[in-house]
Amino acid sequence: MLVIVGYLVVLGSVFGGFVMAGGHLAALLQPIELLMIGGAAAGAFLVGSGPKVMKATFKALPGIVKGSKYNKALYMELLALLFEILAKVRKEGLMSIESDVEEPDKSPLFSKYPGVSSDHHIVEFITDYLRLMVGGNLNAMEIENLMDNEIETHHNEGHVPVAAFAKLADGMPAFGIVAAVMGVVHTMESVGIPPAELGMLIAHALVGTFLGILLSYGFVAPISTLLENKLIESSKVFDCVKVTLLASLNGYAPQVAVEFGRKVLYSTERPGFLELEEHVKQTKNKPG
């Protein structure tokens, strides 16, 4: 929703200011200029992007109009789930969570936390490292290194559409100049026509530069920034799981381990200590 509002503000400010200054909007309506800039940008994107980049970029597009799902409620669910898993391990041993890890979709533990269970990336990350804890001989340092590598891979993959939109935004002003130069060439071909018509041709040519800059900094570049912010948010949830599980591996009690996880969250989503404690008590007694 904010994306649409932002675009409307951009358009209203630019075109509204132009009209208030005495300009005529009809002079800016140049579909040929848009075709040249948009077509050149699309062609350059095809040349510079392989199938994987294109697939990742188009897959990321629907997310720009959706709000973030990484809110306080989700993190409280996540920490409550981790607490319950670690408490079960501490009480009954690592083998007690084997069935939960192997089939999380059928697990009574995971079913109590639908917000977390609906995100297969989070569930996969949790179960993969719980599986290593159950059946592997890796120590905490080795698991931490593996987690860091996986989180880095996730970040690099998520950065693909960010970089694609950033490069596209960088090229738009240049394509605007190309369209403007083409307009100037056409104008120079028309030397000898009445001055009023010549002035119109020059104005039309300059619209190309204007559109290239507007599309770049007003529309495409903000998408890159938004996707980057969403990527950072999506990585934070893995950091939370990582810190909590490592704290447990290092011998801390479940109550302390989830506190480690709570501390890595941003202040805007981080629940209070007592708030989280109360939530854990409520969900722990909820039937699976």
C-alpha positions, -999 to +999 in steps of 0.1 A: +000+000+000+028+024+009+044+017-025+013+029-043+010+059-020+047+067-026+043+065-064+013+088-063+032+113-042+061+112-068+037+118-097+016+144-079+047+164-068+064+163-102+035+168-125+016+190-101+045+213-097+049+214-135+013+225-139+016+250-111+046+265-129+024+270-160+034+239-179+011+219-201+009+182-194+002+174-230+038+183-238+050+155-215+028+128-231+054+113-253+046+075-258+075+071-283+100+084-257+086+059-232+088+031-258+125+039-265+135+042-228+114+012-216+123-010-245+161-003-243+160-009-205+141-042-210+165-053-237+195-045-216+180-064-187+175-095-209+211-093-221+226-088-186+204-114-168+204-151-171+173-173-165+180-175-128+183-138-123+151-132-143+132-158-124+144-144-090+135-109-101+100-116-113+094-138-082+103-108-060+080-083-077+047-093-060+064-088-026+069-051-031+032-043-024+029-066+006+036-056+041+063-074+061+054-106+078+084-104+101+066-086+130+066-090+167+039-116+166+059-139+144+090-135+165+071-143+197+058-174+180+093-184+169+108-179+203+080-198+220+084-227+195+122-228+201+117-226+239+093-256+238+116-276+216+146-269+238+126-276+270+115-310+256+152-318+247+164-308+281+137-329+298+135-360+276+167-359+255+175-351+219+159-383+206+125-371+218+123-345+190+133-369+162+097-373+149+091-335+151+122-329+131+116-355+105+079-346+099+074-310+111+041-308+092+027-336+114+044-324+146+021-314+175+048-289+185+050-271+151+012-272+146+008-249+176+027-222+158+010-217+124+028-184+117+062-201+118+050-234+103+036-216+072+071-204+063+090-235+050+123-216+049+122-210+087+110-246+094+137-261+071+164-240+088+152-251+123+148-288+115+180-291+096+201-279+125+180-298+151+187-329+129+224-322+131+221-318+169+202-351+171+223-373+148+255-355+142+288-352+161+294-316+152+303-292+180+289-257+185+317-240+165+312-263+135+275-258+135+279-220+138+302-219+108+277-240+088+248-217+098+268-186+089+275-201+054+239-209+049+227-175+060+253-159+037+240-180+008+204-170+016+215-133+016+234-136-017+205-153-034+181-127-021+204-099-033+200-110-069+168-090-076+181-061-055+212-058-078+191-063-109+168-034-101+197-012-089+215-017-123+183-011-142+178+022-123+214+032-130+208+027-167+175+046-170+189+081-171+214+071-198+186+056-219+167+089-213+197+107-228+197+083-258+160+091-264+167+128-260+196+127-285+174+108-310+149+136-306+176+163-312+186+144-343+151+145-355+149+182-347+181+190-366+166+172-396+136+196-394+156+228-394+137+253-417+102+247-403+085+275-384+101+284-350+070+274-331+071+238-345+109+237-340+104+246-303+079+218-299+104+193-313+131+205-290+107+202-260+097+167-270+134+157-272+141+170-237+112+149-224+134+118-229+160+130-204+132+139-180+115+106-182+147+086-179+156+104-146+121+102-133+117+065-140+151+058-125+150+077-092+112+079-087+102+043-096+129+017-102+156+027-076+131+027-047+121-009-056+157-019-052+159-002-018+126-018-007+137-053-017+170-048+001+152-039+033+129-069+030+160-091+025+176-078+057+144-085+075+142-120+062+178-127+073+172-115+108+148-144+116+176-169+108+200-150+131+174-154+158+172-191+153+210-194+150+217-176+183+191-195+202+202-229+191+239-221+197+231-209+232+214-242+239+243-261+224+266-242+247+247-254+277+223-226+285+188-233+298+159-228+274+148-197+292+183-181+287+187-195+251+155-177+239+167-146+257+198-147+235+175-150+204+153-121+216+183-098+220+194-100+183+160-087+171+155-051+160+139-029+187+108-024+165+100-061+166+116-072+198+092-083+225+098-074+261+113-100+285+081-103+305+059-101+274+077-130+259+077-150+291+040-146+294+034-156+258+056-187+263+036-198+293+003-194+274+013-213+243+031-240+262-002-250+278-021-248+245-031-282+230-012-292+199 
